[in-house]
């Protein structure tokens, strides 16, 4: 496949000669001056730019100084006579120019330079990718060390269980207090299991989640009881819609981790909307349990939608660490399920989780709500009623 080359020269005859010499080998684009070249690069970056040194308004080296800042991987080749060689050699030493070719140039010589410039561009891009991966690896290592310390300190502070048992024994007639104690006990159990997972991870001890039969409607109701104490989730804007009672082979704690994260993300998306709504819906379709978390919030742009599953990627700025959705995808995959996202900027977002139904289970779904969609996995992020 032909690679792209941009040639910049204020002499029309030079543009014609260059294009004729290399059009069979490259996709040759031309520009008559620096401004025209910079405007072209805004719409279509190219791996190599070739330019004449002596041009009106801005020399080739000056133009390359700007290109280097905006497009650091683009390689820059300068064409000029002997009189400009000292200035151009200085530019090469400063990294603004990949190579200097004296005029009049020979096709064979310049062709070799262009091929080497393309190789240099590709190598620079690969190095950039490898550097980014190395930074991610270093951040993961630092996160692992910090997590180990945090887990140790949290374990030292989890001494609330005797107090919970005391409340359950001494205040059996106080239903509200017993309800709070049950929430506290569940929270204690969640934290204890999470701490053990972190410790096992830091010690490189594989810990496979044991999947058990799980009634999803009960799990969702339990989650609703737990999350109503969260200050980041507006209870008056959250609705739970149970349309089926599917049973799966799953892990309740890990499923709750995912749903809490999705609900908090949705709550963040509607934070500035007085009519904002978050809906959690449970249904089943095509042999799968289907859980969706929808909102009518800010939505996700198409370019960010492609990256939301990347580690450390976040659209929340300082409010997020970019770990949630990457972890959520792995937790759902560990339960033989999958998670996907549909979003429209300015209208809302819908995350859909599908997990295979337990094979032994029978269809014990209640009668469907007349407003239920025929295929819940195709639910779109729309304003919720």
C-alpha positions in Angstrom: 0.0 0.0 0.0 1.3 3.5 -0.9 2.4 5.7 2.0 1.6 9.5 2.1 4.2 12.2 1.5 3.6 15.9 1.6 5.9 18.2 -0.5 6.0 22.0 0.2 7.5 24.4 -2.3 6.6 27.8 -3.6 7.8 27.0 -7.1 4.9 25.4 -9.1 7.4 23.7 -11.5 9.2 22.0 -8.5 5.9 20.7 -7.3 5.1 19.2 -10.7 8.6 17.6 -11.0 8.5 16.1 -7.4 5.0 14.7 -8.0 5.9 13.1 -11.3 9.1 11.6 -9.8 7.4 9.8 -6.9 3.7 9.4 -7.7 4.2 5.8 -8.6 5.8 5.0 -5.2 3.9 7.3 -2.8 0.6 9.2 -2.4 2.1 12.6 -3.1 0.3 15.7 -1.7 1.6 19.2 -2.4 1.4 22.6 -0.8 2.6 26.0 -2.1 3.6 27.5 1.3 3.9 26.8 5.0 0.4 28.0 5.9 -1.2 25.7 3.3 0.9 22.8 4.5 -0.1 23.3 8.2 -3.7 23.5 7.3 -3.5 20.3 5.3 -1.9 18.5 8.2 -4.8 19.5 10.5 -7.1 17.4 8.3 -4.7 14.7 7.2 -1.5 14.1 9.1 1.2 12.3 7.0 4.3 10.4 8.1 6.8 12.4 6.1 6.9 16.1 5.0 9.5 17.3 2.4 10.0 21.0 2.0 12.2 23.6 0.2 14.2 25.8 2.6 13.7 29.1 0.9 10.1 30.0 0.8 8.3 33.4 1.4 6.9 34.3 4.9 8.4 31.1 6.5 11.4 29.0 5.7 11.3 25.2 5.6 13.2 24.9 8.9 10.9 27.4 10.7 7.9 25.4 9.4 9.4 22.2 10.6 9.9 23.7 14.1 6.1 24.1 14.3 5.3 20.7 12.8 7.7 19.1 15.3 5.7 20.5 18.2 2.3 19.5 16.9 3.1 16.2 15.1 6.3 14.9 16.8 6.3 11.6 15.0 6.2 13.2 11.5 9.6 13.0 9.9 10.9 16.2 8.2 13.2 16.3 5.1 14.6 19.6 3.9 15.8 20.4 0.3 18.2 23.3 -0.2 21.3 24.6 -1.9 24.8 24.6 -0.4 24.5 28.2 0.9 22.0 27.2 3.5 23.8 24.1 4.7 25.2 25.5 8.0 21.8 26.7 9.2 20.2 23.4 8.2 22.8 21.3 9.9 22.1 23.2 13.1 18.4 22.4 12.6 19.3 18.7 12.2 21.3 18.8 15.4 18.3 20.3 17.2 16.1 17.5 16.0 13.9 19.7 13.8 15.0 18.1 10.5 15.4 14.3 9.8 17.7 14.9 6.9 19.1 17.5 4.6 19.2 16.8 0.8 21.1 19.3 -1.4 19.5 20.6 -4.6 19.4 19.6 -7.3 18.3 16.3 -5.9 18.7 12.9 -7.5 15.6 10.6 -7.5 17.5 7.5 -6.3 19.1 9.4 -3.4 15.9 11.2 -2.3 13.9 7.9 -2.7 16.3 6.2 -0.2 15.9 9.2 2.2 12.1 9.0 2.0 12.1 5.2 2.7 14.3 5.7 5.8 12.2 8.6 6.9 9.1 6.4 6.8 10.9 3.7 8.8 11.9 6.3 11.4 8.3 7.5 11.6 7.0 3.9 12.2 9.7 3.3 14.8 8.8 6.5 16.6 5.1 5.4 16.7 6.0 1.9 18.0 8.3 3.4 20.7 5.5 5.7 21.8 3.1 2.7 22.2 5.7 0.7 24.1 6.5 3.7 26.3 2.8 4.1 27.1 2.5 0.4 27.9 5.5 0.6 30.2 4.0 3.5 32.1 0.8 1.5 32.5 2.8 -1.4 33.8 4.6 0.8 36.3 1.4 2.3 37.5 -0.1 -1.2 38.0 3.0 -2.2 40.0 2.7 0.9 42.2 -1.0 0.3 42.5 -0.4 -3.3 43.6 2.0 -2.2 46.3 -0.3 0.6 47.6 -3.2 -1.9 47.5 -1.3 -4.3 49.7 -0.7 -1.6 52.3 -4.2 -0.4 52.2 -5.6 -3.9 52.6 -3.4 -4.5 55.6 -4.6 -1.3 57.3 -8.3 -2.0 56.5 -8.0 -5.5 57.9 -6.7 -4.0 61.2 -9.8 -1.6 61.3 -12.5 -4.3 60.7 -13.5 -4.8 64.3 -17.1 -3.9 63.9 -18.5 -7.5 63.9 -18.9 -7.8 67.7 -20.8 -4.6 67.8 -23.2 -5.9 65.0 -23.7 -9.1 67.0 -24.4 -7.1 70.1 -27.1 -5.0 68.3 -28.7 -8.2 66.9 -28.8 -9.8 70.3 -29.9 -6.9 72.5 -32.3 -5.1 70.1 -34.3 -7.9 68.5 -37.5 -6.0 68.7 -36.3 -2.9 66.9 -36.9 -3.8 63.2 -35.2 -0.7 61.8 -32.1 -1.2 63.9 -31.9 -4.9 62.9 -32.2 -3.8 59.3 -29.2 -1.4 59.7 -27.3 -4.2 61.5 -27.9 -6.5 58.5 -26.6 -3.9 56.1 -23.5 -3.4 58.3 -23.0 -7.2 58.4 -23.2 -7.5 54.6 -20.8 -4.5 54.3 -18.4 -6.2 56.7 -18.5 -9.4 54.7 -17.9 -7.5 51.4 -14.9 -5.7 52.8 -13.5 -8.9 54.3 -13.7 -10.7 51.0 -12.3 -7.8 49.0 -9.3 -7.5 51.4 -8.6 -11.2 51.0 -8.7 -10.8 47.3 -6.3 -7.9 47.4 -3.9 -9.8 49.7 -4.0 -12.8 47.4 -3.3 -10.7 44.4 -0.3 -8.9 45.9 1.1 -12.3 47.0 0.7 -13.7 43.5 -1.7 -16.3 44.9 -4.3 -17.2 42.3 -7.8 -16.9 43.7 -10.6 -18.2 41.4 -14.0 -17.0 42.3 -16.3 -19.8 43.3 -19.5 -19.5 41.2 -22.7 -20.6 43.0 -26.4 -20.6 42.1 -27.7 -17.1 42.4 -31.2 -15.7 42.4 -30.7 -12.4 40.6 -33.9 -10.8 41.8 -32.9 -11.3 45.4 -29.4 -10.1 44.7 -30.7 -6.9 43.1 -33.1 -6.2 46.0 -30.2 -6.7 48.4 -28.1 -4.3 46.4 -30.9 -1.7 46.5 -31.0 -2.0 50.3 -27.2 -1.5 50.4 -26.9 1.3 48.0 -29.6 3.5 49.5 -27.0 4.5 52.1 -24.6 5.8 49.5 -24.4 9.6 49.4 -23.3 9.6 45.8 -26.5 7.9 44.5 -29.6 10.1 44.5 -32.3 7.7 45.7 -35.2 9.8 44.4 -33.7 9.5 40.9 -33.0 5.7 41.0 -35.5 3.1 40.0 -35.3 -0.7 40.1 -37.4 -2.7 37.6 -37.5 -6.4 38.2 -39.2 -8.1 35.2 -38.0 -11.7 35.7 -36.5 -13.9 38.4 -33.6 -15.5 36.6 -31.1 -17.8 38.3 -27.5 -17.9 37.2 -24.2 -19.5 38.3 -22.4 -16.4 39.6 -20.7 -14.6 42.3 -22.9 -12.2 44.3 -20.1 -9.9 45.6 -18.4 -9.5 42.3 -21.7 -8.8 40.6 -22.6 -6.2 43.2 -19.1 -4.6 42.6 -19.9 -4.1 39.0 -23.5 -2.8 39.5 -22.4 -0.4 42.2 -19.8 1.0 39.9 -22.2 1.3 37.0 -24.9 3.0 39.2 -22.4 5.5 40.5 -21.1 6.2 37.0 -24.8 6.8 35.9 -25.4 9.0 39.0 -22.3 11.1 38.0 -23.7 11.4 34.5 -27.0 12.9 35.7 -25.5 15.1 38.5 -26.4 18.4 36.7 -29.8 17.4 35.4 -32.9 18.1 37.4 -34.8 15.5 35.4 -32.0 13.0 35.5 -33.0 9.3 36.1 -31.0 6.1 36.7 -32.7 2.8 36.1 -31.6 -0.8 36.9 -33.6 -3.4 35.0 -33.5 -7.2 35.4 -35.0 -9.5 32.7 -34.1 -12.5 30.7 -33.9 -13.2 27.0 -32.5 -15.8 24.6 -31.2 -18.1 27.4 -29.5 -15.2 29.3 -30.2 -13.2 32.4 -30.1 -9.5 31.3 -29.2 -6.7 33.6 -29.2 -3.1 32.3 -28.1 0.1 34.0 -29.5 3.1 32.0 -29.4 6.9 32.5 -30.5 10.0 30.6 -27.4 11.9 31.4 -24.5 13.5 29.5 -23.7 10.4 27.4 -20.3 9.4 26.0 -18.7 10.8 22.8 -18.0 8.2 20.1 -14.2 8.6 20.4 -14.3 8.0 24.2 -16.8 5.1 23.8 -14.1 3.1 22.0 -11.7 3.6 25.0 -13.9 3.2 28.1 -12.7 -0.4 28.7 -9.0 0.7 28.7 -7.2 0.6 32.1 -6.8 4.1 33.6 -8.9 5.8 31.0 -11.5 8.1 32.6 -13.7 10.9 31.4 -14.3 12.1 35.0 -11.0 14.0 35.5 -9.9 14.0 39.1 -13.2 12.3 40.1 -12.2 9.0 38.5 -9.2 6.7 38.3 -10.1 4.8 35.1 -10.1 1.4 36.8 -13.9 0.7 37.1 -15.0 -0.5 33.7 -11.8 -2.4 33.0 -12.4 -4.3 36.3 -16.1 -4.7 35.6 -15.5 -6.3 32.2 -13.1 -8.9 33.8 -15.5 -9.6 36.7 -18.4 -10.3 34.3 -16.2 -12.4 32.1 -15.3 -14.5 35.2 -19.0 -15.3 35.5 -19.1 -16.5 31.8 -21.0 -13.3 30.9 -20.4 -10.2 28.8 -21.0 -6.5 29.2 -21.5 -3.9 26.5 -22.3 -0.2 26.3 -24.5 2.0 24.1 -24.4 5.7 24.5 -25.4 8.9 22.7 -23.8 12.2 23.6 -26.2 14.5 25.4 -29.0 11.8 25.7 -27.7 9.0 27.9 -26.0 5.7 28.3 -27.0 2.1 28.7 -24.8 -0.7 30.0 -26.1 -4.2 29.4 -24.9 -7.3 31.2 -25.7 -10.8 29.9 -25.0 -14.0 31.9 -26.2 -17.5 30.9 -29.1 -18.8 32.8 -28.5 -21.7 35.1 -29.2 -24.9 33.1 -31.2 -26.6 35.8 -33.5 -23.7 36.5 -37.0 -23.5 35.3 -38.8 -20.5 33.8 -40.3 -18.9 36.9 -40.7 -15.5 35.5 -43.6 -13.3 36.6 -45.9 -12.0 34.0 -44.1 -9.4 32.1 -44.9 -5.7 32.5 -46.8 -4.5 29.4 -44.1 -1.9 28.9 -41.3 -4.4 28.8 -39.3 -4.5 25.5 -39.4 -7.7 23.4 -35.6 -7.9 23.6 -34.1 -6.1 26.7 -30.6 -6.4 25.4 -31.5 -3.9 22.7 -32.6 -1.2 25.2 -31.3 2.2 24.3 -30.3 5.1 26.6 -33.5 7.2 26.5 -35.1 9.5 29.0 -36.6 7.4 31.7 -40.2 7.9 32.8 
